[in-house]
Amino acid sequence: MSFGLFQREQRSLFGEILDWMLTPLLLLWPLSLALTWFVAQGIASKPFDRALEFNLQALTQFVVARNDKVSFDLTPQARDLLRADDSDLVYYQVVDARGEVISGEPDFPLPKESVSPAPGRVKLRDDVVRGDEVRVAYAWLSRNKDPQRLVLMQVAETKGKRSTLATEIIKGVMVPQFVILPLAVLLVWMALVRGIRPLNVLEQRIRARKPDDLSPIEETFVPQEVAPLVSSINDLLTRLKLSLSTQKRFLADAAHQLKTPLAGLRMQAEIAQREGNPEDVRKSLQQIARSSTRATHTVNQLLALARAETTGRTLPTAQIDLAQLVTEVVQDSVPRALEHGVDLGYEGPDEVPQACLMDGNPTLLKEMTRNLVDNAINYSGRGGVVTVRVLADPFSGVQILQVEDNGPGIPESERELVLQPFYRALGTNVDGSGLGLAIVQEIAQQHGASIHMEDAHSEAPQRGLRASIRFSPKPVAEEIL
């Protein structure tokens, strides 16, 4: 139960994509509204700023200087410019060069400028008059073109109309967004449903398959993003199909090959039970022993073939000395050669050259060499000669394992057939399972080697057989990897 607390919940691909698409949209929407508000403030201020500048320039025409005295006389029409409307208040002020207020609001704040003012240039600023936020237009006016004696003219307007216009702009932008946003969410959801539909179709196709259907999944109508996944599944199905076919073949071969020796064992046991003569019983027991030995050899060969076939891509390799490995197999085979009256010899380099080092699986390579040697001993017969050789070319890196005998040999027409499981050359009376050369072929293929068979001698009838396993060096690019 404790492990269940740490199990990761299964995530929904649809939900995750939807979250990643909608979350930025929902986060950017308030930011969009804020930016729209600031833009709306600037848009709303521009027409009113121009009107305020126009009013200021119109009022400056009524500033008159006579005898070093400044006066501000407004006509009735000019006073209409300073009249408050329904939403805003208008303030103004005229100050002479000595800082005395000539006309207007006495508590109107003065501009804060760090540089000398430019006469006649209208400027704008935000300020506060009597607690109201206002927009101010002001300009310095020169008297008799004297830059040292300037008159300040200021006109201010509260921001009611500006705020009202900005609010209307925001409403005009926000209301459509409240309609568009849910519609966008709906369209995104529908697009995702449509985009993931091929995955649902693929799931239904896989679920509809029969348990024994290991054929590749059709990739024609699979989306490009899912194609690598489907290709990996097809590769897995291919390997699984090969593994299952290998297991089925192994079970069928094992049942077929063990049926005959087991039936013989049963028959000999029944005969021994009925026999009363001790000599006949002894012969039956000897036959039982030979049959059990043959069955054991067959089982071992079947297991060796299954191990070679199922190793596949997971073949564990190490750097080995081929000459030393073959020498060990020959030494282990000497007692069996003596038992069969066969002269077993080895020819190879005395010292271990660098050219004899190779990457391979030592267990499988020993099994391959042992099968070649055993096969040569079995078919050579008493008085036969078996020679095992290791040849290495230090320049090309090619290594060759040869096993040569002086037995009856194999006709050229059957040399491809004897590499198949359970096939035995015609005209031979040697006990065997027919798996030895099939095991050699499988292990050689696992190591990227090739097998070649030819007559060892030119004289008939004992032409013999020379079986050569050629190990080619790996490409430079593969060694670097």
Protein Blocks (a to p, Z undefined) as FASTA:
>chain_A
ZZmmmpccdddfklmmmmmmmmmmmmmmmmmmmmmmmmmmmmmmmmmmmmmmmmmmmmmm
mpcceehiacddddfklmmmmpccfkbccddddddfkopafbdcfklccdddfbdcdehi
acdddddeehiacddddddddehhiaklccdddddddfklmmmmmmmmmmmmmmmmmmmm
mmmmmmmmmmmmmmmmmmmmmmmmmmmpcfklccdcdfklgcfklmmmmmmmmmmmmmmm
mmmmmmmmmmmmmmmmmmmmmmmmmmmmmmmmmpmbfklmmmmmmmmmmmmmmmmmmmmm
mmmmmmmmmnmmmlccddddfklmmmmmmmmmmmmmmmnopacdddddfbacfklgccdd
fklmmmmmmmmmmmmmmmnoghiacdddddddfknopacdddddfbebjafklmmmmmpg
hiacehiabdcehlmmmmmmmmmmmnopacddddfbfbdfblopadddddddddfklmmZ
Z
